[in-house]
Amino acid sequence: MTIPSSKKSVKYRPFTVAEEKLLLIAKESSDASDIVNVYKQIINNCVIDDLNVDKLAYFDLEYIFLMLRAKSVSNIVDLQVTDEEDKQSYMIKFDLDQIQVSDTKIKDLFELSDGTNVKLKYPSYGDLSKISAVEGVGSSDMLTIIRSCLEQIIVGEEVFELSEYGTAEVDDFILSLGSKDLLKLQEFFENLPKVYADIKYKRKDGTEKTIKLEGMQSFFG
C-alpha cells in the first residue's frame, strides 16, 4: 500500500490470530491510549518494510489500519447511516477499498506578528486522542496539540528544531503567543487531512442520496 503523507510504498501481511486478539482487547477497552497502542502494535506487526509507527500522521495510521482490515477480514463492511432529512437509518454495504484521504498538501508555515515563522507537522493518532471530542478543545488541550505539532521556529536565517528543546521551553514559547497568532495557527488544524468516503444510499422514497463519512471509527459499523 502507499502511505498517504509520504507516498512511500510498503509491503504488509494480513492479520493473524494474534492480531485478532489484540483487536478484541481494543474493542473492550475504554482507555484511548490502550486503543491507540493496539492499533500501533498491529501495524508494527503487519507492515513488513521498515516503518516508524510512532511518527505516523494520524490519518496515515487510520488509512493503513483500514487497508489491513480490508485485506485481512473483508473489504466489505456493513454501515448504518442516518439521513439528515427523514431521520431514518439505512444499512448499506461499503467497500473499504473506496476510502480516500483528503488533500495532504496544506499550509504548514505561518508568519507570526513579530516576524517569527513557525512550521507545524501533522499530529499523530496518539496526539489527537488527547483532545476531548465531547467538550471541544480546551486551553490545556490546545497547548498539548500545538506542542506536539510545533516542528520549527524560524527567526531570520536561524532555524530552531523544537525536538532539541525541553517541554517547558516549548510551552513558554506557545504561552507567549498572542491571540491573533493562535488564530493563524488554527488554520492548520482546521485543514488537517482526513480519511473519508462519499457513501451513496437510497431512501425509502427512492431518492438517491450521498453522505460523507470521516475518520476511522466511521467505518466500523
C-alpha positions in Angstrom: 0.0 0.0 0.0 1.0 3.6 -0.4 1.3 5.8 2.8 -0.8 9.0 2.1 1.5 11.6 3.6 4.9 10.4 2.3 3.7 8.5 -0.8 6.0 5.7 0.3 5.1 2.2 -0.8 5.2 -0.5 1.9 4.5 -4.3 1.9 2.3 -5.8 4.6 0.7 -9.1 5.6 -2.8 -9.9 6.8 -3.9 -10.2 10.4 -3.1 -13.4 12.3 -5.0 -14.8 15.3 -2.6 -12.8 17.5 -3.7 -9.5 15.9 -7.4 -10.6 16.1 -6.9 -11.0 19.9 -5.3 -7.5 20.1 -8.4 -6.1 18.3 -10.7 -7.7 20.9 -8.7 -6.0 23.6 -9.0 -2.6 21.9 -12.8 -3.1 21.4 -13.3 -3.9 25.1 -11.0 -1.1 26.4 -12.4 2.4 27.3 -8.9 3.8 27.6 -8.0 5.8 24.5 -4.2 5.3 25.0 -4.7 1.5 25.2 -6.7 1.5 21.9 -4.0 3.6 20.1 -1.3 1.3 21.3 -3.2 -1.7 20.0 -3.6 -0.1 16.5 0.1 0.8 16.5 1.1 -2.7 17.6 -0.9 -4.3 14.9 0.5 -2.0 12.2 4.0 -2.7 13.5 3.4 -6.4 13.4 1.8 -6.5 9.9 3.9 -4.0 7.9 6.9 -5.9 6.7 9.0 -2.9 5.5 10.7 -0.5 7.9 8.2 1.9 9.3 8.3 4.1 12.4 4.8 3.8 13.7 5.3 6.4 16.4 5.9 9.0 13.7 2.9 8.2 11.5 0.5 11.1 11.0 -2.9 10.2 12.5 -4.5 9.9 9.0 -1.7 7.6 7.9 -2.4 5.3 10.8 -6.1 5.3 10.1 -5.7 4.6 6.4 -3.1 1.8 7.0 -5.3 0.1 9.6 -8.4 0.2 7.4 -6.5 -1.3 4.5 -5.1 -4.0 6.7 -8.6 -4.8 7.9 -9.9 -4.9 4.3 -7.3 -7.4 3.2 -7.3 -9.4 6.4 -11.1 -9.8 7.1 -13.1 -8.4 4.3 -13.2 -5.2 2.3 -17.0 -5.2 2.5 -18.4 -3.8 5.8 -22.0 -3.1 7.0 -22.5 0.5 7.8 -25.5 2.3 9.3 -26.1 5.8 8.1 -28.8 8.3 9.2 -30.5 10.6 6.7 -30.5 14.2 7.8 -33.9 14.9 6.2 -36.1 11.9 7.0 -34.1 11.0 10.2 -34.3 7.3 9.1 -31.4 4.9 9.5 -30.2 2.9 6.5 -27.9 -0.2 6.4 -25.6 -0.3 3.5 -22.6 -2.4 2.4 -19.5 -0.4 1.8 -16.2 -1.3 0.1 -13.3 -0.2 2.3 -11.1 0.0 -0.9 -13.1 3.1 -1.8 -11.7 5.0 1.2 -9.7 8.2 0.4 -7.5 10.7 2.2 -8.2 14.4 1.6 -5.5 16.8 0.3 -2.3 16.3 2.4 -0.6 19.5 0.9 -1.9 22.0 3.4 -0.2 25.2 4.6 2.2 24.4 7.4 4.4 27.5 7.6 3.0 30.6 9.4 4.4 34.1 10.0 3.7 35.4 13.4 3.1 39.1 14.3 6.7 39.6 15.4 8.1 38.3 12.1 9.0 34.9 13.5 7.9 31.9 11.4 6.8 28.6 12.8 6.5 25.3 10.9 3.9 22.7 12.0 3.8 19.0 11.4 0.9 16.6 11.3 -0.2 15.3 14.8 0.0 11.6 15.4 -3.1 9.5 16.3 -1.9 9.5 19.9 -1.8 13.3 19.9 -5.4 13.6 18.7 -6.7 11.0 21.2 -5.8 13.5 23.9 -8.3 16.0 22.6 -11.8 15.8 24.1 -14.3 15.1 21.3 -17.2 15.9 23.6 -16.2 19.1 25.4 -14.1 20.5 22.5 -10.6 21.8 22.7 -9.8 23.4 26.0 -6.8 25.6 26.7 -4.7 22.7 28.1 -5.6 20.5 25.1 -4.6 23.2 22.7 -1.3 23.6 24.4 -0.7 19.9 24.2 -1.6 19.6 20.5 0.4 22.7 19.4 3.4 21.4 21.4 3.1 18.1 19.6 2.8 19.7 16.2 5.4 22.5 16.5 8.4 21.4 14.4 10.5 24.5 13.8 10.8 28.2 14.9 12.5 30.3 12.2 14.0 33.6 13.2 15.7 35.3 10.2 18.3 32.8 9.0 18.2 30.7 12.1 16.2 27.6 12.3 15.4 26.1 15.8 14.4 22.4 15.8 11.8 22.0 18.6 12.8 18.3 19.1 16.1 19.7 20.6 14.2 21.6 23.4 12.5 20.6 26.5 8.7 20.7 27.1 9.0 23.7 29.5 10.9 25.8 26.9 8.4 24.9 24.2 5.4 25.7 26.4 6.9 29.1 27.3 7.1 29.9 23.7 3.5 28.8 23.0 2.1 30.7 26.0 3.8 33.9 24.8 1.8 33.9 21.6 -0.9 36.5 21.2 -4.5 35.6 20.3 -4.0 36.7 16.7 -1.1 34.3 16.3 -3.1 31.4 17.7 -5.9 32.2 15.2 -3.3 31.9 12.4 -2.2 28.5 13.7 -5.8 27.4 13.9 -6.0 27.4 10.1 -3.6 24.4 10.1 -5.8 22.4 12.5 -8.9 23.2 10.6 -7.5 21.9 7.3 -5.9 18.7 8.6 -6.3 15.8 6.1 -9.0 13.2 6.9 -9.7 9.6 6.0 -13.1 9.8 4.3 -15.6 8.3 1.8 -18.7 9.5 0.0 -21.4 6.9 0.8 -24.3 6.5 -1.6 -27.6 5.1 -0.4 -31.3 5.1 -1.4 -34.0 6.4 0.9 -37.3 4.6 1.4 -39.0 7.0 -1.0 -36.5 6.0 -3.7 -34.4 9.2 -3.5 -30.7 8.6 -4.0 -28.5 10.4 -1.5 -24.8 10.8 -0.7 -23.3 11.3 2.7 -19.6 11.9 3.7 -18.2 9.8 6.5 -14.9 10.9 8.0 -12.5 9.2 10.5 -11.6 5.6 11.0 -14.3 4.9 13.5 -17.0 5.8 11.0 -16.2 2.6 9.0 -16.7 0.0 11.7 -20.5 0.0 11.5 
